[in-house]
Structure formats: C-alpha cells, structure tokens
Amino acid sequence: FVANDLDGIFGQTEPGACSLEEFTAAEAARESLAGEYLLMTGRIELDGTLPVSAAVRMKRSVARIDLTSPDRGVEVLGITLRGIADRGYVFGQESAATPPPAGSSEFARDYGDTPLSNGSETLLYVCEQAGRSITAEISVAFGDGLHILRAELPASILRNRTGECRHPAPGRLFGAVSYTHLTLPTS
C-alpha cells in the first residue's frame, strides 16, 4: 500500500505489469518522499481469502531530524547538515539502504534575529540511508562567546524514526553534539 504519492511515483504502474520485487525496490527523490505530505507505505499478507476488512500499519518513508536546545542562556544561531542522501527507497528494504545513484545534499538553517533557545523544532525529513555519514555543524552563543560544534550522525538513518540533535550543556561545550533515534508512533 502507498499513501500520499502526490508526485505520482506509481502513477504509471499497472497491476501485473511489474513484480513485487520491482515494486518494492522503487526509489524517489527526497522531495517526493517528504513533500507537502509524507509518503507512507504498508504491507499485508493475504492468506488467499479476502477479508471483509483488514488493518494495514503504514510507515513513513523518511526519518525526521529535530534540533533541541535545552539550556537557558544558550542560543542556537544556525545549523548545517551535510551528506544527506538526495534519493531513497519508497519501501523499507531488508536493512537500511541508500539507492546506488543517490547523491548528497546540504541543509542549512540560519535563525537570524530569532535564535532557538530553550526549545525544540523539526528541522527536516531525510531519506533512510546507510553507509554514509551526515555531519552536523551547530553555531551557538552564550556568555559573550560564539561556539561552533560539530558532530557526525550515525551511518544508518532509519525510516519512520525521529533523530534529535542536541548541543551539550554550556559547562561541557567541548563535548560532542548528541544524536539519538526515537521511534515515531505508528498511527
């Protein structure tokens, strides 16, 4: 099952025209997977008799990355993420994977005159990817100083999960930016 295919990834697909393997190996640009609505997929195995009704658990085709600035007096001025896969698989593969033709892109947010302080927000949605690293660079200000913090996110970013980038507390600003996966609700 596919929901929110606003870009028509499967628009020309006809029943019986491709194998299940070809169908589940479909890939798309990040913008198509995480556009106005998040593309979602689900699967159900039928035992030969059609049910009157069936529930299909849908999963997001992308992961979400949030930025959290938990400490008062610390202002996030900007963040840059590099190494984001520009393509991903529509359906989850047996293990996290990036399609071979995928390139890399960069995301930057400058908070300008309204820095992020003592709060959290969603930065962007990214394709599931494996074997490549996303690097984060966060500019923070506190105590009359500007600090640039760098970190490497895990080599596997998993679909239907939320990752959180969080800067260390002011007394430990020379520590790494932390990144953790949180499971998104399925409904």
N, C-alpha and C positions, 0 to 999 in steps of 0.2 A: 504494500500500500504506500502511496505517496500523497502527502498533503502540502498545499501551499506552493505548488510548482508554477509560480507566476511567470517564469521565463520560458515555459514550455519545453523543459529538458526532455520530457517524454511525450511531447505533442505529436510526433510522427510515429510513435511506437504502436503497432497493432498486435492484438493477441495472436500468438503462434508465429509471429514474424521474427522473434529472437528467442534465444534460450534463457532460462532463469539465470545462468552464469553471466551471460552478456548483459541482462537487465540489471543485475545487482552489481556489476562492475562499472556502471555508468559513473561519469565524473562531470564536474561542473566548476565554473569559476566561483570564487568565494562570494562575489556579489550576488550570484544566483542562489546560493545556499543560504545566505544571510541578508536578504533584501528587506523589503518592507515587512514581510512575514518570514519567519524561519521555516525552511523546508524541513519537513518531518517525514520519517519513514517507519514502517511497521511490517510485521510479517506474521502470518498464521498458517499453521499446517492443518489441512483438512484431511479427515480420515476416509474420504470417499462419499460420505453422505453430507449433504449440505445442511448446515444448522439453520434453525429458524433465525437465530441471532448469534453473533459472536463479538467478543470484545477484542480489539487489537490495540496493544500497547504501542503507542507512537513514540519515537525518539527524535530528538533534534539532530540534524546532520552536522551541526557545528558545536564548538565549545565557546563558552563565554569567558572573557577575561575582565576582571574588575580591578579597580585600584582603590586601596584603603589607606587613609591617612588617619591613624587612630589617636594621635597625640596632640593636645592643645599646644599652641605656640609653634607648631611645625607646619609650614605652608608648602604644598606641592605646587611648583611653578610650571612644571611641564613633564611630559613623559614621552619617550620614543621607544617603539618596539621594532626590532629589525629581524628579518629572517622568517617572516610569516608566509606560509605557503599560499600561492595565489589560486590554487585549484585543490579540489578534494573529491573523494568518493561520495556519492549521494547516499549509498547504503554502507553500513559498517562492514568492514572486511573481517576475516578471521582474527586478525590482530591489527593494531593501529598501523596505518599505512598512508603514504603520500603517493599519488599517481606519478609515474616517471616523468611526464612532461611538465610537472609543476615548477614554476619559478618562485622567486622570493619577492616580497614586497615589504614596505615600511609603513608604519602608522605613527603619527606624531600628534600630540595634543598640547597646545600652549594655553595655560589658564589665564594669561594676560593679567588684567586688573582684578580678577576674582579667583585667587588661588584656592585649591582644595585644601581644607583644613578641618581636622576632626570629623571626617566623613568618609563616605564610600560612594563609588559610582561605577556603572558599567562602562568600560572603555570601548570594546568591540567584540565581535564574534569572529572566530577563526575556524578554518577547516581542521579536521583531525589531521595530525601529521606525526610522522615518526622518522627518526634518523637524522633529524636536523634540529638545530637549536634556535630558539627565539631569544634574542638578547634584549634586556630592558635597561634603559637609562632614565633615571628619575632625577630631576632638579628640585631640591628642597631648600628652603630658607628657614633659619631660626637663629636666635641670639646674634643678630647683626652679621651673619655669615651665609654664604651660598655654598651648598654641598651638592656634588654630582655623585649619585650612587649607581652602580652598575651590577647587573646580575644576569645569569644565564638561566632560562627556564628549562624544565625537563625536556629531554629529547623526544618524549612522546606526549603530545597534547591530545586528550581523548574527547570524542564527541559526547554530547549530552552531559557535559560536566561544566562546572564553573571553576575557573582558576582565579586566585586572588594574589595580586602583587601588593606587598605591604612593606613600607620602609621600616627600618629598625628605630627603636626609641632614641631620642636625642643623645642620651648618655652613651649610646653604643652605635653611633652613626657610621663607624668604620666596619660594622658587620655587613653581611650581605642582605640584599632585598630578598624577602622570603616569598615563595610561591607555593600555594597548596591547591590541590584538587578537591573540590567539594561536589558531591553528587547532586544533580538537579532533580527536583521532583518529577515523576513520570507523568503526572496528569496535567 
